[in-house]
Amino acid sequence: MICAVHAFLGGAIGTCARRHSTAFLAGVGSHLLADLLPHRDYPVRVEVPLALRAVATVGLIAGPRSTAFAGAVGGTAPDLENLGNQRKCFPTHHDAQHGRKIRQVWPQVLLAAACLGVIVWKGRRVR
């Protein structure tokens, strides 16, 4: 899954949480579920700027102290292990558990847009 989608999905789920720790853990959980879906991945050099921009966008919309922001950070946190050549620890980062690869990116763009809509709608009220 594109890391920016993980950020927006975690952020949207985070808007439903009352505590930052719960939002963060829900974001990590959303990463696990989203990785199981068929999706297209990009190289790290493309993913990193997209992820940083997505997390920053959630922070700008909902605030850096919001549960949405905590969820966005949690949603992207598992992908930090992709920055190095170390052994992958996150369960869905192994080929056997990772979602089927597809060429289309539009399903992820639609999911990201829907999640961003939730963050805009709920995130402004949940700071």
TORLO-486461 format. One record per residue: residue number from 1; residue in one letter; y negated, z negated, x of N, C-alpha, C in turn. Coordinates in Angstrom, 2 decimals, m for minus. Each point is the difference from the previous one (the first is absolute). Example, Ala and Ser with C-alpha at 12.3 -4.5 7.8 and 13.67 -1.06 7.14 Angstrom:
BEGIN
@tikol 1&mivo A&n_py 5.69&n_pz m7.80&n_px 13.19&ca_py m1.19&ca_pz 0.00&ca_px m0.89&c_py m1.20&c_pz 0.00&c_px 0.90
@tikol 2&mivo S&n_py m1.05&n_pz 0.72&n_px m0.35&ca_py m1.19&ca_pz m0.06&ca_px 0.82&c_py m1.09&c_pz m0.73&c_px m0.77
END
This chain:
BEGIN
@tikol 1&mivo M&n_py 1.17&n_pz 0.00&n_px 0.86&ca_py m1.17&ca_pz 0.00&ca_px m0.86&c_py m1.23&c_pz 0.00&c_px 0.90
@tikol 2&mivo I&n_py m1.01&n_pz 0.74&n_px m0.39&ca_py m1.25&ca_pz 0.00&ca_px 0.75&c_py m0.55&c_pz m1.43&c_px m0.01
@tikol 3&mivo C&n_py m0.40&n_pz m0.50&n_px 1.14&ca_py m0.45&ca_pz m1.38&ca_px 0.12&c_py m1.19&c_pz m0.31&c_px m0.91
@tikol 4&mivo A&n_py m0.85&n_pz 0.98&n_px m0.23&ca_py m1.13&ca_pz m0.21&ca_px m0.90&c_py 0.49&c_pz m0.29&c_px m1.42
@tikol 5&mivo V&n_py 1.09&n_pz 0.62&n_px m0.40&ca_py 0.58&ca_pz m0.26&ca_px m1.32&c_py 0.51&c_pz m1.45&c_px m0.04
@tikol 6&mivo H&n_py 0.63&n_pz m0.43&n_px 1.08&ca_py 0.45&ca_pz m1.39&ca_px 0.07&c_py m1.19&c_pz m0.95&c_px m0.16
@tikol 7&mivo A&n_py m1.13&n_pz 0.33&n_px 0.60&ca_py m1.20&ca_pz m0.84&ca_px m0.10&c_py m0.50&c_pz m0.06&c_px m1.44
@tikol 8&mivo F&n_py m0.12&n_pz 1.15&n_px m0.65&ca_py m0.51&ca_pz 0.03&ca_px m1.37&c_py 0.99&c_pz m0.64&c_px m0.98
@tikol 9&mivo L&n_py 1.29&n_pz 0.22&n_px 0.19&ca_py 1.00&ca_pz m0.62&ca_px m0.86&c_py m0.01&c_pz m1.52&c_px 0.18
@tikol 10&mivo G&n_py m0.01&n_pz m0.46&n_px 1.24&ca_py m0.08&ca_pz m1.44&ca_px 0.25&c_py m1.28&c_pz m0.60&c_px m0.55
@tikol 11&mivo G&n_py m1.10&n_pz 0.73&n_px 0.12&ca_py m1.27&ca_pz m0.47&ca_px m0.53&c_py 0.01&c_pz m0.11&c_px m1.51
@tikol 12&mivo A&n_py 0.58&n_pz 1.00&n_px m0.66&ca_py 0.08&ca_pz m0.03&ca_px m1.47&c_py 0.85&c_pz m1.17&c_px m0.47
@tikol 13&mivo I&n_py 1.12&n_pz m0.22&n_px 0.64&ca_py 0.86&ca_pz m1.12&ca_px m0.36&c_py m0.70&c_pz m1.32&c_px 0.34
@tikol 14&mivo G&n_py m0.72&n_pz m0.02&n_px 1.10&ca_py m0.72&ca_pz m1.20&ca_px 0.40&c_py m1.04&c_pz m0.45&c_px m1.00
@tikol 15&mivo T&n_py m0.54&n_pz 0.93&n_px m0.78&ca_py m1.01&ca_pz m0.39&ca_px m1.00&c_py 0.59&c_pz m0.89&c_px m1.08
@tikol 16&mivo C&n_py 1.32&n_pz 0.03&n_px m0.13&ca_py 0.67&ca_pz m0.83&ca_px m1.02&c_py 0.32&c_pz m1.40&c_px 0.51
@tikol 17&mivo A&n_py m0.13&n_pz m0.22&n_px 1.29&ca_py 0.35&ca_pz m1.30&ca_px 0.58&c_py m1.18&c_pz m0.96&c_px m0.05
@tikol 18&mivo R&n_py 0.31&n_pz m1.27&n_px m0.02&ca_py m1.05&ca_pz m1.02&ca_px 0.01&c_py m0.23&c_pz m0.56&c_px 1.40
@tikol 19&mivo R&n_py 0.99&n_pz 0.13&n_px 0.86&ca_py m0.12&ca_pz m0.54&ca_px 1.36&c_py 0.13&c_pz 1.13&c_px 1.01
@tikol 20&mivo H&n_py m0.69&n_pz m0.14&n_px 1.10&ca_py 0.04&ca_pz 1.03&ca_px 1.05&c_py 1.40&c_pz 0.12&c_px 0.60
@tikol 21&mivo S&n_py 0.68&n_pz m1.11&n_px 0.17&ca_py 1.35&ca_pz 0.05&ca_px 0.58&c_py 0.96&c_pz 0.75&c_px m0.93
@tikol 22&mivo T&n_py m0.12&n_pz m0.23&n_px m1.28&ca_py 0.83&ca_pz 0.70&ca_px m0.97&c_py m0.32&c_pz 1.50&c_px 0.00
@tikol 23&mivo A&n_py m1.27&n_pz 0.32&n_px 0.07&ca_py m0.42&ca_pz 1.42&ca_px 0.04&c_py 0.54&c_pz 0.68&c_px 1.25
@tikol 24&mivo F&n_py m0.08&n_pz m0.68&n_px 1.15&ca_py 0.50&ca_pz 0.57&ca_px 1.24&c_py 1.51&c_pz 0.27&c_px m0.10
@tikol 25&mivo L&n_py 0.75&n_pz m1.00&n_px m0.48&ca_py 1.46&ca_pz 0.16&ca_px m0.12&c_py 0.36&c_pz 1.07&c_px m1.03
@tikol 26&mivo A&n_py m0.76&n_pz 0.09&n_px m1.07&ca_py 0.22&ca_pz 1.06&ca_px m0.98&c_py m0.26&c_pz 1.38&c_px 0.62
@tikol 27&mivo G&n_py m1.01&n_pz 0.08&n_px 0.86&ca_py m0.27&ca_pz 1.25&ca_px 0.71&c_py 1.17&c_pz 0.39&c_px 0.90
@tikol 28&mivo V&n_py 0.56&n_pz m0.98&n_px 0.71&ca_py 1.18&ca_pz 0.28&ca_px 0.85&c_py 1.16&c_pz 0.47&c_px m0.88
@tikol 29&mivo G&n_py 0.20&n_pz m0.66&n_px m1.13&ca_py 1.07&ca_pz 0.41&ca_px m0.92&c_py m0.21&c_pz 1.40&c_px m0.55
@tikol 30&mivo S&n_py m1.25&n_pz 0.33&n_px m0.28&ca_py m0.29&ca_pz 1.35&ca_px m0.51&c_py 0.30&c_pz 1.05&c_px 1.06
@tikol 31&mivo H&n_py m0.20&n_pz m0.36&n_px 1.27&ca_py 0.32&ca_pz 0.92&ca_px 1.10&c_py 1.49&c_pz 0.32&c_px m0.01
@tikol 32&mivo L&n_py 0.79&n_pz m1.02&n_px m0.18&ca_py 1.45&ca_pz 0.17&ca_px m0.03&c_py 0.40&c_pz 0.95&c_px m1.12
@tikol 33&mivo L&n_py m0.51&n_pz m0.23&n_px m1.20&ca_py 0.36&ca_pz 0.84&ca_px m1.14&c_py m0.52&c_pz 1.43&c_px 0.15
@tikol 34&mivo A&n_py m1.22&n_pz 0.16&n_px 0.50&ca_py m0.58&ca_pz 1.34&ca_px 0.15&c_py 0.74&c_pz 0.82&c_px 1.05
@tikol 35&mivo D&n_py 0.50&n_pz m0.67&n_px 1.03&ca_py 0.76&ca_pz 0.72&ca_px 1.03&c_py 1.30&c_pz 0.58&c_px m0.53
@tikol 36&mivo L&n_py 0.51&n_pz m0.54&n_px m1.09&ca_py 1.25&ca_pz 0.50&ca_px m0.57&c_py m0.19&c_pz 1.30&c_px m0.77
@tikol 37&mivo L&n_py m1.24&n_pz 0.28&n_px m0.42&ca_py m0.30&ca_pz 1.21&ca_px m0.75&c_py 0.01&c_pz 1.23&c_px 0.91
@tikol 38&mivo P&n_py 0.35&n_pz 1.17&n_px m0.52&ca_py m0.14&ca_pz 1.22&ca_px 0.80&c_py m1.47&c_pz 0.18&c_px 0.37
@tikol 39&mivo H&n_py m0.25&n_pz 0.32&n_px 1.26&ca_py m1.39&ca_pz 0.13&ca_px 0.45&c_py m0.09&c_pz 0.78&c_px 1.30
@tikol 40&mivo R&n_py m1.23&n_pz 0.32&n_px 0.35&ca_py m0.28&ca_pz 0.69&ca_px 1.26&c_py m0.70&c_pz m0.98&c_px 0.93
@tikol 41&mivo D&n_py 0.45&n_pz m0.04&n_px 1.24&ca_py m0.64&ca_pz m0.83&ca_px 1.03&c_py m0.77&c_pz 0.90&c_px 0.95
@tikol 42&mivo Y&n_py m0.97&n_pz m0.59&n_px 0.66&ca_py m0.81&ca_pz 0.71&ca_px 0.98&c_py 0.09&c_pz m0.69&c_px 1.35
@tikol 43&mivo P&n_py m0.39&n_pz 0.68&n_px 1.07&ca_py 0.01&ca_pz m0.63&ca_px 1.32&c_py m0.98&c_pz m1.18&c_px 0.05
@tikol 44&mivo V&n_py 0.25&n_pz m0.92&n_px 0.91&ca_py m0.81&ca_pz m1.20&ca_px 0.14&c_py m1.47&c_pz 0.35&c_px 0.21
@tikol 45&mivo R&n_py m0.29&n_pz 1.05&n_px 0.74&ca_py m1.40&ca_pz 0.37&ca_px 0.27&c_py m0.75&c_pz 0.40&c_px m1.27
@tikol 46&mivo V&n_py 0.72&n_pz 0.40&n_px m1.03&ca_py m0.60&ca_pz 0.31&ca_px m1.29&c_py m0.02&c_pz m1.26&c_px m0.88
@tikol 47&mivo E&n_py 1.07&n_pz m0.75&n_px 0.05&ca_py 0.15&ca_pz m1.18&ca_px m0.86&c_py m1.01&c_pz m1.11&c_px 0.30
@tikol 48&mivo V&n_py m0.24&n_pz m0.28&n_px 1.27&ca_py m0.86&ca_pz m1.14&ca_px 0.37&c_py m1.41&c_pz 0.12&c_px m0.58
@tikol 49&mivo P&n_py m0.71&n_pz 1.12&n_px 0.19&ca_py m1.34&ca_pz 0.09&ca_px m0.59&c_py 0.02&c_pz m0.05&c_px m1.52
@tikol 50&mivo L&n_py 1.02&n_pz 0.60&n_px m0.63&ca_py 0.10&ca_pz m0.05&ca_px m1.46&c_py 0.21&c_pz m1.44&c_px m0.48
@tikol 51&mivo A&n_py 0.86&n_pz m0.73&n_px 0.69&ca_py 0.27&ca_pz m1.39&ca_px m0.39&c_py m1.24&c_pz m0.87&c_px 0.17
@tikol 52&mivo L&n_py m0.67&n_pz 0.15&n_px 1.11&ca_py m1.21&ca_pz m0.80&ca_px 0.25&c_py m1.07&c_pz 0.29&c_px m1.05
@tikol 53&mivo R&n_py m0.16&n_pz 1.26&n_px m0.31&ca_py m0.99&ca_pz 0.39&ca_px m1.01&c_py 0.38&c_pz m0.53&c_px m1.38
@tikol 54&mivo A&n_py 1.28&n_pz 0.05&n_px m0.34&ca_py 0.45&ca_pz m0.47&ca_px m1.31&c_py m0.21&c_pz m1.51&c_px m0.14
@tikol 55&mivo V&n_py 0.38&n_pz m0.76&n_px 1.03&ca_py m0.18&ca_pz m1.46&ca_px m0.06&c_py m1.49&c_pz m0.33&c_px m0.06
@tikol 56&mivo A&n_py m0.81&n_pz 0.72&n_px 0.77&ca_py m1.46&ca_pz m0.22&ca_px m0.04&c_py m0.57&c_pz 0.33&c_px m1.37
@tikol 57&mivo T&n_py 0.52&n_pz 1.05&n_px m0.64&ca_py m0.46&ca_pz 0.38&ca_px m1.33&c_py 0.29&c_pz m1.10&c_px m1.01
@tikol 58&mivo V&n_py 1.20&n_pz m0.57&n_px 0.07&ca_py 0.34&ca_pz m1.11&ca_px m0.90&c_py m0.95&c_pz m1.17&c_px 0.26
@tikol 59&mivo G&n_py m0.28&n_pz m0.28&n_px 1.26&ca_py m0.94&ca_pz m1.07&ca_px 0.33&c_py m1.39&c_pz 0.26&c_px m0.51
@tikol 60&mivo L&n_py m0.44&n_pz 1.23&n_px 0.05&ca_py m1.33&ca_pz 0.35&ca_px m0.50&c_py m0.08&c_pz m0.10&c_px m1.53
@tikol 61&mivo I&n_py 1.06&n_pz 0.39&n_px m0.66&ca_py 0.00&ca_pz 0.00&ca_px m1.46&c_py 0.18&c_pz m1.42&c_px m0.55
@tikol 62&mivo A&n_py 1.01&n_pz m0.69&n_px 0.49&ca_py 0.35&ca_pz m1.30&ca_px m0.58&c_py m0.51&c_pz m1.19&c_px 0.81
@tikol 63&mivo G&n_py m0.40&n_pz 0.25&n_px 1.23&ca_py m0.48&ca_pz m1.07&ca_px 0.86&c_py 1.07&c_pz m0.42&c_px 1.01
@tikol 64&mivo P&n_py m0.43&n_pz m0.34&n_px 1.21&ca_py 0.97&ca_pz m0.36&ca_px 1.04&c_py 0.69&c_pz m1.35&c_px m0.24
@tikol 65&mivo R&n_py m0.49&n_pz m0.78&n_px m0.93&ca_py 0.64&ca_pz m1.28&ca_px m0.32&c_py 0.78&c_pz 0.05&c_px m1.31
@tikol 66&mivo S&n_py 0.22&n_pz 1.22&n_px m0.49&ca_py 0.69&ca_pz 0.18&ca_px m1.28&c_py 1.51&c_pz 0.02&c_px 0.19
@tikol 67&mivo T&n_py 0.70&n_pz m0.25&n_px m1.10&ca_py 1.45&ca_pz 0.13&ca_px 0.04&c_py 0.42&c_pz 1.47&c_px 0.12
@tikol 68&mivo A&n_py m0.84&n_pz 0.90&n_px m0.46&ca_py 0.28&ca_pz 1.43&ca_px 0.17&c_py 0.05&c_pz 0.35&c_px 1.48
@tikol 69&mivo F&n_py m0.95&n_pz m0.53&n_px 0.76&ca_py m0.03&ca_pz 0.27&ca_px 1.44&c_py 1.23&c_pz m0.61&c_px 0.68
@tikol 70&mivo A&n_py 0.37&n_pz m1.22&n_px m0.39&ca_py 1.19&ca_pz m0.65&ca_px 0.56&c_py 1.24&c_pz 0.84&c_px m0.32
@tikol 71&mivo G&n_py 0.08&n_pz 0.54&n_px m1.21&ca_py 1.13&ca_pz 0.85&ca_px m0.37&c_py 0.03&c_pz 1.29&c_px 0.80
@tikol 72&mivo A&n_py m1.17&n_pz 0.57&n_px 0.25&ca_py m0.08&ca_pz 1.24&ca_px 0.80&c_py 0.46&c_pz m0.25&c_px 1.43
@tikol 73&mivo V&n_py m0.41&n_pz m1.12&n_px 0.56&ca_py 0.43&ca_pz m0.35&ca_px 1.36&c_py 1.51&c_pz m0.21&c_px 0.02
@tikol 74&mivo G&n_py 0.52&n_pz m0.71&n_px m1.01&ca_py 1.44&ca_pz m0.20&ca_px m0.09&c_py 0.76&c_pz 1.30&c_px m0.18
@tikol 75&mivo G&n_py m0.57&n_pz 0.91&n_px m0.76&ca_py 0.65&ca_pz 1.29&ca_px m0.23&c_py 0.11&c_pz 0.85&c_px 1.25
@tikol 76&mivo T&n_py m0.96&n_pz m0.15&n_px 0.90&ca_py 0.02&ca_pz 0.81&ca_px 1.22&c_py 0.63&c_pz m0.73&c_px 1.19
@tikol 77&mivo A&n_py 0.09&n_pz m1.32&n_px m0.06&ca_py 0.49&ca_pz m0.79&ca_px 1.13&c_py 1.36&c_pz 0.45&c_px 0.54
@tikol 78&mivo P&n_py 0.98&n_pz 0.32&n_px m0.84&ca_py 1.30&ca_pz 0.41&ca_px 0.55&c_py m0.07&c_pz 1.24&c_px 0.90
@tikol 79&mivo D&n_py m0.99&n_pz 0.85&n_px m0.23&ca_py m0.10&ca_pz 1.22&ca_px 0.81&c_py m0.57&c_pz m0.25&c_px 1.40
@tikol 80&mivo L&n_py m0.44&n_pz m1.21&n_px 0.27&ca_py m0.47&ca_pz m0.31&ca_px 1.35&c_py 1.11&c_pz 0.22&c_px 1.03
@tikol 81&mivo E&n_py 1.24&n_pz m0.19&n_px m0.41&ca_py 1.10&ca_pz 0.20&ca_px 0.95&c_py 0.18&c_pz 1.47&c_px 0.38
@tikol 82&mivo N&n_py m0.61&n_pz 0.90&n_px m0.75&ca_py 0.08&ca_pz 1.42&ca_px 0.33&c_py m0.94&c_pz 0.39&c_px 1.14
@tikol 83&mivo L&n_py m0.87&n_pz m0.92&n_px 0.41&ca_py m0.96&ca_pz 0.31&ca_px 1.06&c_py 0.64&c_pz 0.03&c_px 1.38
@tikol 84&mivo G&n_py 1.11&n_pz m0.67&n_px 0.17&ca_py 0.65&ca_pz m0.05&ca_px 1.31&c_py 1.38&c_pz 0.63&c_px m0.04
@tikol 85&mivo N&n_py 0.68&n_pz m0.11&n_px 1.08&ca_py 1.35&ca_pz 0.55&ca_px 0.09&c_py 1.07&c_pz m1.07&c_px m0.16
@tikol 86&mivo Q&n_py m0.40&n_pz m1.18&n_px m0.49&ca_py 0.96&ca_pz m1.08&ca_px m0.15&c_py 0.97&c_pz 0.29&c_px m1.15
@tikol 87&mivo R&n_py 1.04&n_pz m0.79&n_px m0.03&ca_py 1.00&ca_pz 0.11&ca_px m1.06&c_py m0.64&c_pz m0.31&c_px m1.35
@tikol 88&mivo K&n_py 0.36&n_pz 0.77&n_px m1.01&ca_py m0.54&ca_pz m0.19&ca_px m1.34&c_py 0.69&c_pz m1.19&c_px m0.67
@tikol 89&mivo C&n_py m0.81&n_pz m0.92&n_px m0.55&ca_py 0.53&ca_pz m1.20&ca_px m0.64&c_py m0.08&c_pz 0.06&c_px m1.52
@tikol 90&mivo F&n_py m1.02&n_pz 0.68&n_px m0.54&ca_py m0.18&ca_pz 0.03&ca_px m1.44&c_py 1.18&c_pz 0.76&c_px m0.63
@tikol 91&mivo P&n_py 0.60&n_pz m0.54&n_px m1.05&ca_py 1.25&ca_pz 0.58&ca_px m0.54&c_py m0.07&c_pz 1.48&c_px m0.34
@tikol 92&mivo T&n_py m1.10&n_pz 0.48&n_px m0.55&ca_py m0.05&ca_pz 1.41&ca_px m0.42&c_py m0.51&c_pz 0.93&c_px 1.09
@tikol 93&mivo H&n_py m0.18&n_pz m0.50&n_px 1.19&ca_py m0.44&ca_pz 0.85&ca_px 1.11&c_py 1.17&c_pz 0.58&c_px 0.78
@tikol 94&mivo H&n_py 1.18&n_pz m0.12&n_px m0.54&ca_py 1.19&ca_pz 0.62&ca_px 0.58&c_py 0.34&c_pz 1.21&c_px m0.86
@tikol 95&mivo D&n_py 0.47&n_pz 1.06&n_px 0.62&ca_py 0.26&ca_pz 1.25&ca_px m0.73&c_py 0.90&c_pz m0.19&c_px m1.21
@tikol 96&mivo A&n_py 0.99&n_pz m0.88&n_px 0.10&ca_py 0.95&ca_pz m0.18&ca_px m1.09&c_py m0.66&c_pz m0.55&c_px m1.26
@tikol 97&mivo Q&n_py m1.02&n_pz m0.84&n_px 0.16&ca_py m0.65&ca_pz m0.60&ca_px m1.15&c_py m1.33&c_pz 0.66&c_px m0.36
@tikol 98&mivo H&n_py m0.48&n_pz 0.88&n_px 0.83&ca_py m1.30&ca_pz 0.64&ca_px m0.23&c_py 0.14&c_pz 1.07&c_px m1.07
@tikol 99&mivo G&n_py m1.06&n_pz 0.17&n_px m0.79&ca_py 0.02&ca_pz 0.99&ca_px m1.07&c_py 0.23&c_pz 1.41&c_px 0.51
@tikol 100&mivo R&n_py 0.54&n_pz 0.83&n_px m0.88&ca_py 0.26&ca_pz 1.41&ca_px 0.33&c_py m1.31&c_pz 0.69&c_px 0.39
@tikol 101&mivo K&n_py 0.07&n_pz 0.82&n_px 1.02&ca_py m1.19&ca_pz 0.72&ca_px 0.46&c_py m0.26&c_pz 1.19&c_px m0.92
@tikol 102&mivo I&n_py m1.29&n_pz 0.15&n_px m0.39&ca_py m0.40&ca_pz 1.15&ca_px m0.80&c_py m1.22&c_pz 0.63&c_px 0.67
@tikol 103&mivo R&n_py m0.28&n_pz 1.23&n_px m0.34&ca_py m1.13&ca_pz 0.71&ca_px 0.60&c_py m1.30&c_pz m0.26&c_px m0.75
@tikol 104&mivo Q&n_py 0.10&n_pz m0.19&n_px m1.31&ca_py m1.20&ca_pz m0.17&ca_px m0.82&c_py m0.65&c_pz m1.36&c_px 0.26
@tikol 105&mivo V&n_py m1.31&n_pz 0.01&n_px m0.02&ca_py m0.73&ca_pz m1.25&ca_px 0.16&c_py m0.68&c_pz m0.42&c_px m1.31
@tikol 106&mivo W&n_py m0.06&n_pz 0.89&n_px m0.97&ca_py m0.73&ca_pz m0.29&ca_px m1.23&c_py 0.51&c_pz m1.22&c_px m0.76
@tikol 107&mivo P&n_py 1.31&n_pz m0.31&n_px m0.03&ca_py 0.41&ca_pz m1.22&ca_px m0.71&c_py m0.63&c_pz m1.26&c_px 0.62
@tikol 108&mivo Q&n_py m0.12&n_pz m0.01&n_px 1.32&ca_py m0.62&ca_pz m1.14&ca_px 0.67&c_py m1.50&c_pz m0.06&c_px m0.27
@tikol 109&mivo V&n_py m0.63&n_pz 1.16&n_px m0.06&ca_py m1.43&ca_pz 0.05&ca_px m0.28&c_py m0.27&c_pz m0.52&c_px m1.42
@tikol 110&mivo L&n_py 0.84&n_pz 0.39&n_px m0.96&ca_py m0.15&ca_pz m0.49&ca_px m1.37&c_py 0.20&c_pz m1.51&c_px m0.09
@tikol 111&mivo L&n_py 1.02&n_pz m0.51&n_px 0.71&ca_py 0.25&ca_pz m1.43&ca_px 0.02&c_py m1.18&c_pz m0.74&c_px 0.63
@tikol 112&mivo A&n_py m0.51&n_pz 0.52&n_px 1.10&ca_py m1.15&ca_pz m0.63&ca_px 0.66&c_py m1.23&c_pz 0.00&c_px m0.91
@tikol 113&mivo A&n_py m0.23&n_pz 1.10&n_px m0.69&ca_py m1.17&ca_pz 0.09&ca_px m0.90&c_py 0.13&c_pz m0.99&c_px m1.15
@tikol 114&mivo A&n_py 1.20&n_pz m0.12&n_px m0.57&ca_py 0.20&ca_pz m0.95&ca_px m1.10&c_py m0.22&c_pz m1.43&c_px 0.49
@tikol 115&mivo C&n_py 0.53&n_pz m0.32&n_px 1.17&ca_py m0.17&ca_pz m1.34&ca_px 0.56&c_py m1.47&c_pz m0.28&c_px 0.32
@tikol 116&mivo L&n_py m0.68&n_pz 0.98&n_px 0.53&ca_py m1.42&ca_pz m0.16&ca_px 0.29&c_py m0.79&c_pz m0.23&c_px m1.29
@tikol 117&mivo G&n_py 0.40&n_pz 0.68&n_px m1.06&ca_py m0.63&ca_pz m0.23&ca_px m1.30&c_py 0.18&c_pz m1.44&c_px m0.47
@tikol 118&mivo V&n_py 1.19&n_pz m0.55&n_px 0.20&ca_py 0.25&ca_pz m1.40&ca_px m0.36&c_py m0.88&c_pz m0.93&c_px 0.83
@tikol 119&mivo I&n_py m0.11&n_pz 0.28&n_px 1.28&ca_py m0.82&ca_pz m0.84&ca_px 0.88&c_py m1.46&c_pz 0.05&c_px m0.43
@tikol 120&mivo V&n_py m0.49&n_pz 1.18&n_px m0.32&ca_py m1.39&ca_pz 0.13&ca_px m0.46&c_py m0.18&c_pz m0.75&c_px m1.31
@tikol 121&mivo W&n_py 0.94&n_pz 0.17&n_px m0.92&ca_py m0.10&ca_pz m0.62&ca_px m1.32&c_py 0.13&c_pz m1.52&c_px 0.06
@tikol 122&mivo K&n_py 1.03&n_pz m0.49&n_px 0.70&ca_py 0.25&ca_pz m1.44&ca_px 0.05&c_py m0.61&c_pz m0.66&c_px 1.23
@tikol 123&mivo G&n_py m0.05&n_pz 0.73&n_px 1.08&ca_py m0.41&ca_pz m0.59&ca_px 1.28&c_py m1.41&c_pz m0.52&c_px 0.03
@tikol 124&mivo R&n_py m0.89&n_pz 0.62&n_px m0.73&ca_py m1.39&ca_pz m0.46&ca_px m0.02&c_py m0.12&c_pz m1.36&c_px m0.66
@tikol 125&mivo R&n_py 0.94&n_pz m0.30&n_px m0.92&ca_py m0.04&ca_pz m1.28&ca_px m0.69&c_py 0.79&c_pz m1.08&c_px 0.72
@tikol 126&mivo V&n_py 0.92&n_pz 0.40&n_px 0.91&ca_py 0.88&ca_pz m0.96&ca_px 0.66&c_py m0.43&c_pz m0.13&c_px 1.46
@tikol 127&mivo R&n_py m0.94&n_pz m0.84&n_px 0.27&ca_py m0.49&ca_pz m0.17&ca_px 1.39&c_py 0.37&c_pz m1.31&c_px 0.54
END
